[in-house]
Amino acid sequence: MSSLSTHVLDTARGEPAAGVTVTLHTLSGATEEQVTDADGRARFETGVEGPTTLRFDTAGVSEFFPEVVLTFVANAARAHHHVPLLLSPFAYSTYRGS
């Protein structure tokens, strides 16, 4: 199983988005909740493998997107997955980070 981290950036303000609740759900039924720190980062203790979902409670950052849900496939061969979220008032993007 791989470890997982995320980084939420408020691109409209050019700052990390601190205080965003992020909930991890795995296909095996594991659930873990973290809150982004002052640098907008969160790390999860639960190992990930296969289909994985991150739910970001973005209501405090975006009035248009009260939540963002990202589903991806965690490859067990990778030791770590990093999934950043770039958020603006009317758009968001993500990518497989390193």
C-alpha positions, 0 to 999 in steps of 0.5 A, spaced: 500 500 500 502 507 498 502 513 503 498 519 500 498 526 501 495 532 498 496 540 498 490 545 497 492 552 494 487 558 493 490 560 486 485 566 487 489 569 493 495 566 491 496 562 498 495 555 501 488 553 503 488 552 511 483 549 515 480 545 509 477 538 511 479 532 507 476 525 507 479 519 504 475 513 502 478 507 499 475 501 496 476 497 502 472 501 506 477 505 510 475 512 511 480 517 514 479 525 515 484 530 516 484 538 516 489 542 511 495 545 516 497 552 515 501 550 509 495 547 506 497 540 506 494 534 509 497 527 510 493 520 511 495 514 515 491 510 511 494 506 506 491 506 499 491 501 493 486 501 487 480 506 487 481 512 492 476 518 493 478 524 496 473 529 498 475 536 500 470 541 504 471 547 500 465 551 502 470 556 506 474 557 500 469 557 494 462 559 494 461 556 487 464 549 489 462 547 496 466 540 495 470 537 490 471 530 490 476 526 486 477 519 485 483 516 482 487 509 482 492 508 487 498 504 484 500 499 489 507 499 486 508 507 487 510 508 495 507 515 495 501 518 492 501 526 492 494 529 489 494 537 489 488 541 488 488 548 485 482 552 487 479 558 484 472 561 485 470 558 479 474 553 477 479 547 480 484 543 477 488 537 480 494 532 477 498 527 480 504 530 484 510 527 486 
